Amino acid sequence: MGRNRRRRQGRSDNASKDDRDDRRPYVLAPKENKLFEEYYQGQGIVPVEEWNDFMDTLRQPLPSTIRITGFRSHAKEMLRILKQEYAAAMSVEVDGRVIQPAKCLSWYPGELAWQLDLARKMIRQDQTLKKLHRFLVQETESGNISRQETVSMIPPLVLDVQPDSKVLDMCAAPGSKTAQLIEFLHADDENGTSGDGFVVANDNDNKRCYLMVHQLSRLLSSNFAVTNMDAANLPKLLLQNENGENQAVKFDRILCDVPCSGDGTLRKNVDAWAKWNPAIGHGLHNLQVRILRRGVEMLAVGGRIVYSTCSFNPVENEAVVAAILRRNKDTMELVDISDRLPGLVRDPGRRVWKVMSKQKEWFEKYEDIPERLRTQITPTSFPPTAEEADHFKLERCIRILPHKQDTGGFFVAVLERKKSPKDVEQNMSSSNDKTAKNDNMTETPSASVSNNDDEVVEEITSGATSAVKRKSDEDDDVCEPMFKKVRHYGYKEDPFIFLKQDDEMWTPVRDFFGIRPDFPFSQLMVRCETGKKRNIYFVSSVVKDLVRQNENKFKFINLGVKILSRSVSKSVECEFRLVQDGLHILYPYITKRIVQVVKEDVVTLLSSENPYITRMSAQAADQLNGIDQGGCVFVYQPEPDLDGPSCRLLICGWKGKVSCRSFIPKSDRGHFLRLCGVELTDKAERTPRSKVPANGSNPDLESEKVAFNEDDTDKPSAEFEDGFDPEDVEMRGAKSGENSELCEEGSEESSEPVLEPVDTPQIEKSRKKETCVEQDDFETGVNSNNADS
């Protein structure tokens, strides 16, 4: 039977090969859609004289845009390198076309956003742009730059986030806008530990949440949390007030970048040309209204909410904003942002539009719609009355058209809460009481309140599915959705456990590194209840309180920055070593094991695998010889009179018996070397020391061994990797238990990131059998692949 099965399988394999030989090459779908052109010509969004330019631009590839991370101390150095090496000097010819130098987006503050006259595919494939591609990959992975579409940068800018803002991103994945929000949160703080401000990044898609974690973790901020909830039915978050009482969180800033038809992304999403039709906008309209409505309910008085889509369609844009303004007559208003972002070419929002069915039928008012379409098209899809339009001021919205500045399409509306709904209800109630008294009518107070409540909670969308009820407590002054029991989907997350003051893990760490008593120990967290704790994370105090008060009703995916990792060594007292990700947080509190280095020492550490201490400068060598084996911090301080980086460099390291090394991801290694004027090429590896026979080796070798998996440290950035598949990254991170701790009770083994050196007992044994060994490697503990992001 087995033989016959193999024969059948062989025939099947041959048949499949024949099928592959007969396959035709993949042909891109034509960038044409007559219904799209008819719809937007009928709406009059684009002037007639600009229509041809509009369509021609949509058929062109979208230029690449990068943004320098603004709150990093390295931002000025990155801007200098970008200007000198990749802006003025980059003028090459690709496919017979001369590529213009990168240009700065004049409307983005601080010269931090740059546009390249190149599509993503061109950057990846053309050999003349190899240096640029390597620069983008390394700096993106290290978190110093972000690849982000030009128009996508607008909503966070007009949201006006302050360092103490409570910020909610309702539909955050994949996270590029959220990264901007976090940057603005740390505008006055280079350590990524702002006080009371925080960002809650939420998304309904469990898989996309893991992609978002990959994006945000590069910012090394302790003031954000990633959640996996339905944005249209978000429960209220609780925080303790000054009196120790739980109080509903009212957000100061909310970003509501809702799901949309995406016809503004036709330049990069070629498949959308064939799929687009006006029915997509009608199908999303109710969901968009519900998400924005819930965001408005969670907004504080004086707070600001930004509604945005990557669509041109008024049904998804102005119609949604008008529906919310109609529901919140005297409490919300559109903000005029015409004076913001000078240099950005934009069109005002529209006061009038038409509605088209999938069958190309035009309608100007809801009453004209036949009965068969009334379940598909809602009354709120139509424009407001003339009186409402004067009150709403929809022209304060902005629409970005691609042909104006060679961008994608986008829509942005900024709304601000002027009053609390409770204040409006009280005014209405007192007005009704006066009217009743003047008319000599007897009416109970409860009846009056009930009528007002009915008016406030009246549903404006026929597609809304969640019931509403009035909360009697003073903290909740808006309509709260009546939730069913929350059901969480996707992968089960490990718990968030905060360390206690008398935790036995902390004492050796504190004594070994000389950590000052004022370090906020209570903000340390682990993800494992039993067994050996593998990694220790740091979170801000407000995020800690947020998790502890809401973890039973919110699904938290990720939070905190890893600052310590278990690395057991027989010759080292402390079982934990420092981690590069959280070094900027812990360094201000460290008083021991700090080694001051110069530029040449930095290059030696990052270009050699295990350099001898004698190769370091005399100053650094004396400091290294004065400390025991174990983790340490290499610190470079800029000196005005010497050539070198103008910013401070912190490098997580290790001191062996006669050698030292850095524990740093390859992307960060390339970044630090670039700041020192050294370019890290694809083939550049740490320079290994010459090998000597085992019988002539240094006796220190038996206690100093390390396996450095250099290939694992060269992970291309998701944005620039050729053939990148977000679904593959999401599933790979989720299946490996990303952001979770998988510990076995009583186990001495620990797990480390693949971006850092690893060592296992099996490697240790195999090395003892080798005839040649590397001089003065050193023992760093038992490590394996880490599941944490």
N, C-alpha and C positions, 0 to 999 in steps of 0.2 A: 504493500500500500504506500509506504514511504517513497519507494522508487517511482511509482506512478505519479505521486504528488509532485516530485521533483521534475518529472518530465513535463507535466502540465504547467508547472511554474516556469520552466524554461521556455515553453512555447509562448506563455504569456509575456515573458520578458522580451522575447524576440518581437512579438507583436507590438509591444509598447515602443520598442526602438524604431520599428517601421513607422508608427504613428508620429514619433518625434521627428523623423526625417521628413514627413509630409507636412509638418506644421508650417504655417506661414509666419513671417516676422510680425511682431506686435506693431500695430499702426495706431498712433494717437488719434483719438476721436476729433473730428473737425470742431473748431471753436466757433460754432454757429448755433443759434437758437432763435428762430423767427418769433416765437411767442415772447421770448425775453425782450427782443427789440420792440415788438408791438406794444408790450405792456409799459415799458418805461418811456417810449415815445408818447404814449397816451397820457402818462402821468405828468409829463412836462418837467421832470426833474432836471434834465440836461437841456440847455438851450439848443435850438435847432442848429445854429451855426457851429456848435461845438460837438454835435453828435458823432460825426465821423472821427474826430480826434478821440472821443470817449471810447468808441468801439475799437479803434486801432490800438489804443493803450491796453485795453482788456485782453487783447490777443498777444501782447508782448510778455515775456517772462518778468517776474517781479524782482527788482534789485534786492541784494542782500543788505541788511542793516545790522549794525552792532551797537551795543551800548556799554560804556565803561561803568563798572560798579562804583557809585558815587561816594559811599560812606567809607570805603577802604582808604587807609593812609597811603596805599600804593597808587591811588587814582591819578595823581599828578605825574608820577613816573610813567604810568601806562599811557597817558595822554601824550607825553613827550615822545615815547617810543613810536606810538601810532603816527604822530605827525612827521617824524623824521624818517622812518623806515617804510611806512605803508601808505602814507598820504601823498606827500610831495614826490617821493622817489618812485612810486608805483605807476608806471606808464608803460604798459606792455601791449602786444598785439596778439589777440586770440581769435582764431578762425577768420583771419583777414580783417578784423575790426580792432581799432586802437581803443584800448580801455582807458577811460579817463581816471585820474587820481581820485582817491576817496574824498568825499566832501562832507563837511560838517553840517548837521541840521541846525540851521540858525535859530529855530524856535525852541530847541531843547536847551535848558539851562546848563551853563558850565562847559559847553563844548563836549559833552559826554556822549553824544549820539552821532554816528557816522554812517553814511550810505555809500555802498560800493556799487559801481556800475557793472555788476556781475551777478548772474543767477547762481543759486547754490550748486547746481549740477556742474556748472563751469568751474567753480572754485575747486571742487573735488577732483575733477578729471584732468584738467589741463596741467601739464608738467611745469610750465613756466610760472604757475601760481603755487608751486609746492610749498615754498617758504611761507606764503600767506596762509595757506591751508593749515600748516603745522602751527602757526601762531594762533589761529582761531581755535583750533582743537585744544591746545594746551591751556590757553588763557580762559577759555570757556569752562573747561573741566575744573580749573582751579578757582572759578568763581569771580575772576577779575573782569571779565566781560560777559555779556549775554547777547545771544543772537535773538533779535525780536523785530517783528515787522514794524515799520515806521508808524502806521496809524494806531497800532496796538499800544504805543507809548503814551497816547493822549489821555485816556481816562485817569490813570494814576496822577498825572500832572495837575489836572483840573480838580481832582478830589481834595487837594491841599491837606495832605496828612502832616500832622505835627508829632514831635517825639512822644507826647503824652496821650496821643489819640487811641481810642478803642476802635479798632478797624475790623470790619467783616467783609470778606470776599465770598459772595454767595455761590458763585459758579467759577471756581478758581482754576481748575485744570486747563491747560498743562502747567501754568504757574508763572508765566513771564510777567504778567501784570502784578501778580502777588509779590514777585521778587522786587519790583519797583516800590511797592508799598512798604516792604520791609526796609529797603534802602532809605526811604524818606523817614521812617521811624527812627533810624539810627543816624540821622543827618548830623547830629551834634555829638555823636559817640562812636569812636573807632573800635571799641571793644565788643560791640554787638550785645550790650547788656543794658539797654535803656530801662528806665525805672518802671513807670506805671503803664506805658503804652504797650500794646500787643496787637497781633494780627491773627484772626481766626480764618484759615483758608479752608473752605468747604467745597466739596463736590459730590454729586450724587452717584458718580461712576466709581466703583471700588477699584477697578484696575487703573483708571486714570489718576487716582489718588497716589498710587505708588510712583507713577511718572512724575507727579508734582513733588513728591518727597525728594526725588533725585534732583530736581531743579532747585528746590529751596534749601536743601542741606548744604549746598555749595556756598551759601551766604554766611554760614556759621553763626546764626542768630539764635539766641535763647528766648526770644520774645514772640514766637509764633507757634501755632498748633494746627495740624491738618486734621480735619474731620470729614466723615463720610455720611452725609445726611441729605434728605430731600430738601432742596432750597425753598420750595413752595410751602413746606410744612415744618419749618425749623422750630423746635421747641425753644422756649425762652431760656437763656443762660443765666445762672445765678452767680453772684459774687458777694462776699461779705463786705458790709459797709464799715464805717469807723466804729460803730457800736457793736460789731460782731454779729450783726443780723444779716441773713441772706436777703439779697435784693436783686431784682431782675436787671440784667445789663441792658442799658440803652447805649447803642453805639454812636460814636461821634462821626465816623466816616464809614460808608458802606459802598462797595463796588458791586454793581449788579450787571455783569456782562453775560447776558442770557443766551441760551441756545437759539439759533436763528437759521434761516435758509442759507446764509453764507454766500449770497451772490456777489458780495464785495470781495471775495477771495478767488474769483475766477482766474486771476493771473497765475496763481500757484496751485489751484485745485481744478485741473483740466476736466476731470470727470463731471464736475458740476454743470458744465455746459449742456450736456445731453439730459440731465436729470431735472433741471429747473422747470418749475411751473408755478403759477400764482397760488395754487392750492396749498403749497408747502407753508406759505406765510399764514394762511387761514388756520391751518392745523396747529401752528405754534403760537398764535395770538393769545389764546386763553392761558396757556402755560406761562407766557411772558408776563401777562397781567398779574397772574397769581404770585409769581416770584417777586416782581416789583412791589406788589401790595404787601407781601410779608416783610420785605426789606423796609418799607416805609413804617410799618408797625413797630419795628425794632429800632427805629431811629430816635435819637435824643433831640430835645428842643434845641435849635441852633445847629443841629447836625446837618451833614450834607450827604446825599446819595447820588451816585453817578449811574445812569442807565445807558448801556451801550450795546450795539450789535455790529456785526460785519455785514450788514445788509443795506441795500438802497431802499427797500420797500417801506412806504409810509404805514402800511398795515402793521408792520412789526416795530415801527419806530414812533412816529407822532401819534398814531392811534393808541398805543399803549400808554404813552405819557398823558394824553388827554383823558383816558379812562381813570388814571390814578388821580389826576388833578380834579376831575369831576367828583370823585368819591371823597376827596379831602379838600373841600371847597375853600375853607378859610385857614387851613393849617399848613399847606404846602404851596410852594411857588417855584417857578423856574428861575435859575440864576443867570444873569447876563454875563457871559464869559468872552464877549467880543474883544475885550482889552487884554485877555490872557493869551499867552503864546504868540507874541508878535512875530510875523513871518510865516505863520501857518495859513495857507489859503483854504478857506472854508466857505460853504454856502449856508444860508440860514434855513431853519426848519420851515416846513410848509403848513399853511393854515387850511388848505383845500386839497383834496385828492379824490380819486375814484377807486372803486373796487371792481375787480374782474374775477369771474369764475374760471374754472379750468376749461370750460367750453367756450372761452373768449367772449363771454357776455359781460358788458359793462353796467354797473349800477352806481347811482349817485346818492341814494338813500335806502335805508333798510326796508321801507315799505314796498319798494319795487322788486324785492327779491321773491322769486317763486317759492312755494312751500317746500319743494324738494331740496332747496339749498339752505333752508333756515337752520338746519342742524350743523351746517358747515361754516356759515358766515354769521357772526354775531353782530348785534347792534353797535358794539364798541369799535368795530372795524371801520366805521364811517367817520368822516370829519365832524368836528363840533359845529354847533350853530354859530352864527356870526357874533352873537353876544358872548358865547362861551370862548370863542377864539380871541376876542378882545381881552377877556379876563385871563386866559391861560398864557397868552404870549408865546405861542409855539415857535415863533421866529427866533427865540433865544436858543433853541436847539441848533446843533451844527451838523452838517453832512459833508463828508470828505469825498470828493470825486477823483478817480485815479489819474485822469489826464491833466489835472491842475499842477501836481508836483511829483508825478511819476511814483505813485503809491498804490495801495489797495483802497477799497471802498470802506467807509465807516460812518457810524452815526453815534453822536454823544449828546446826552441831555443831563444837566446838573440841576437837581432839585434840593431845596433846603426847607427844613421844618421851621415854621415861624411860631407856631403855637402847639400846645398839647391838645389832643382831642378832648380831654377832660375839661379843659378851660372853655372850649367851644360849647360843650354840652351844658356846662354851668350857666353860660351866658344865654343859651337857648332856653334853659329851664327857668331862669329868672324872668326872661322876656315873656314866656308863656304864663308864668304866675301873675305878672302884672296885667296881661291881657285878660286873664280869667277874672281878676279882681275888679277890673274896670267894667266888665260885662256882667258882674254879679253872678258868675257861674261858679258852682261848687265842683271842685275836682281834687281828688286825693293826690298827694305828692307822688305816691308810687305809680299812679297812672301816668302822670306827666313824665316821670323818668323813663317809664317803659316805652312811651311813644318816641322819646328822644333816642333811646337806644335802638329802636327799630330803624329810625332814620339813619343813624350812624352806621349800623351793620348791614344796611341794605345791600344785597348782592347786585353788582352791575354787569356781571358776565354770566351768561346762561351756561357756560361750560365749567364753572367752578364746581368742584366736587366736595370740598371740605365745608362742614357746617361751622357756624361761629357761635360763640356765647360770650356773655358779659362777665368779666371777673369782678368780684366784689372787693378784692384787696386793693389797697392804695397804690401798690407798686406797679400794678398792671393797668395802665390807663387806656389801653387800646383793645380792640377785638382780638381775642386769642383763638386760633384754630382749635377745634375740638379733635384731639388726636386719638387715633386708635393705638393699640399697643405697638411700640416701636419694634420693627423687625430688622435686624442687621443682616446684610448679605455680604458675601465675599469671605475673605480669610479671617479667622479669629485672631484678634490681636492679643499679645501678652500684656499683662497688667503693668501699670505705672506705679512703682513702689518707691516712696521717698524714705531716705535713710533716717534713722533715729540718732539722737545726739550721742548715745553710748555705743554706737555700732563699732564692732571690733575691727572692721576693715579700715576705718579711717585713721586710727592712731598711728600705725606704722607709716602710712602715707604722709601724714602731717609731720611726723618727726623726721622722716627721711629727706623731704624736700623743704623743711622749715617753713611750712605754710602758716601764715599769721593767724592769730585767734579771731580776727574780725572777718575772716572768710565766711560767706553765708552757707555754712555746712547744710542747713536744713533744705537747701534747694537742690541737693544731689539726689539722683534718682537711678534706679536700676529697673530692668525689665524681667526679672526672674525672682520667683518667690522662694524656691528651695535650691540647695546645692551651691556650688561656687559661683559667685557673681562675676561675670566675665567682663562687663563694661560698666562704667559709671558715667552718667550724663548730668549736665547742669541745665536747669531751667530757671527762668525769671520767677520772682515771687508771685506775680499776678497770674502767670500761666499755671503755676503750681496750684494756686487757689482755684483757678478756673477748672482744672482737671478734677480736683478733689470734690468740688461741689456738683459736678455735672457728669461724671463718668458713667453713672447708671443709666442716663437717658441719651447721652451723646456717644457716638462711636468715634473715639480719637484714634487716628492712625499713627501719627508721629509728632514728637516734640522734643526739644532739648538738643544740646550739643555734647558729643562725647568728649570727655576730658581725661579719663583714665582708662587703661586697659590692663587686664591681668597678664603678667609676663613672669612666670615663676622661674627663678634661677637659684641654684644652690649657693652661689657666692654673693648674692644680693639680699639684703635684709627685707626690702620692700617687695611685695608680690605684684605691685602695680607700677606701670610706667606711664609717662605722659603721652598724650596723643596730640598730634599737630592740629587737629580740628579745634580743640578747645584750649590751646596753649595761650591764646590772646586773652582768655577769661581768667585763667589761673595764674599767669605770670605776675601780675601786680601784687600777688599775695605770697610769692615764693621768695624765700630769703637764702636758701642754700642751693648748691649745685648749679650755679649760674656761671657760664664761661663766656667772657667777652672776647670777640673775635674781630678780625679785620677782613677786608674784602678778599684778600688772597686765601684766608682760611675758609671763607664761604665757598669759593670756587673749589678748593681742595676737598671739602666735605661732600659737595654735591657731584663732583666729577669722578671721585674714587669710591670704591665700594667700602673698604675698611682701611683708611689711611693710618699709618703709624702716627703716634703722637709726636714723634720727632719731625714729621713733615709740617706740623703746624707752626705758627709763629711762636717766638720765645714766650710772649705774654700768655698766649693760649695754652702752650705746653705746660707752663708752670702751674696754671690753674687746674688743668686736667690731672697733673701728677699729685695735686693736693687733695683730690677727692677719691672716694672709693668707687668700685665698679657699680654700674647701674645707670639709670636714666639721668639726663641732664638737659640744660637749656643753653643753646648757643645763641648769643645775642650780638647782633651787629648794630652799632650806633653810628649814624652818619657824622662825618666831620667835614666842615666847610672847606678846609684847605686841601683835602685829599680827594682823589678821583674815586668815585664809587656811588652806590645808590644814595639818594637824598632822603630816604625813609628808613625807619628802623626795621630790621629783619629778625624774626624769632624763628628758630629752627629747633625742632624736637630732636634730641640726640641720645647717644648711649656712649658711656665710657667703659672700655674694656681694660685688660691689664696693661697692654702696650699699644693699643689702638683705640680708635673712636670711629663713630659713624653717625649719619643722620637717619632718622626714621621719618620719612617724608614721601608722599605720593610723587610719582614721576611728573605729573602735571605741575605740581607746586615746585618741584625741582627745576623744571624748565623755566618756570616763571622767575624764580630767584636768580638763576643763572643769567637770564635775559636782563634782569635789572643790573647785573654786574657786567654786562657787555659781552656775555658769552652765549652763543646760540646753541641750543640742544637739538641736534639733528636726529633723524629717525634711527640711524645706526649707532648713535652715541650711547654707550652703556657706561656704567661705572667701571673705571679702570681697575681690573683685578691685579693684585700683587702677584709676583712670580711665585710659582709653586716649588717646593723643595721636597726631597724624599721624606717619608714619614719617619725614618729612623734618625733623620737629622733635623727634625722639626723642633720648634721651641716647646718646652714643657708646658707652656701656658695653653697650648692648643687644645688639650683634652678638656679643658674647662671653658674654652671660648670657641664656640662653633655657631655659625648662623647660615641659613640657606636664604638667599635673596632671590626671589622669583621676579626677575626684572620684567618678564613678558607680561605678568599680571598687572604691573603698574602702568602700563601704556594702554589704557582704555580710552579709545577715541570718544570725543564728546558726542552725545546723542544728536545734537543739532547738525553736526558736520560729517558724521560717519556715513560713508557711502553705503546705500542700501539699508539705512536705519529704519527699523520698524517699531513704532511706539508700542504696539501690542506685544511684540516679542520682549521688549524691555520690561513692560509692566508684568507680564506673566513670569518672566525669569526672576524678577525681584520678589514677586509674591510667592511663587512656588518654593523659593529658597528661604522663605520666612523672613523677608526683608522687614527691618525695623523690629524684629522680635528676638528674644533670648531663648535659646534652646539649651538648657543646662541639665546635666545629669547630677543628681545628688551624690556627693562624695567623690566626684570626678576631679582629677588634678589637671585635666586638659582644658585649655581655653581656646577661644577662636578669635582670630584677628582679621582685619580687612585684607582683601587680596591686594590692596594698594600698598601694603606694608610688608616688611620682611616676615617670613614664616619659618618655623622650625618644628620638626616632629621627631619623636623617638626613632621612627623608621629611618629618617634621614641621618640621625645621629649614628645609628648602628651601621648604616651603609658607608658612612665616611670612615669609620674605623677600619673598614676592610680595604680602603683604597691605598694604593701604593704612594700616592701623592696627596698632600693636604695643603690647604691654604694657610700661610703663616698668620697667626694671631687673629683668627676669627674669634668671636666671643659668644658666649651662651646668652640667649635672650629668652629662653622659656619655650614651652610647648605650644605651638600655634597651629591653627588650621584656618580654612576659609571662613570668613565671617559672614553672617546672615544680615548684619545691620547695614543700613545704608549710611 
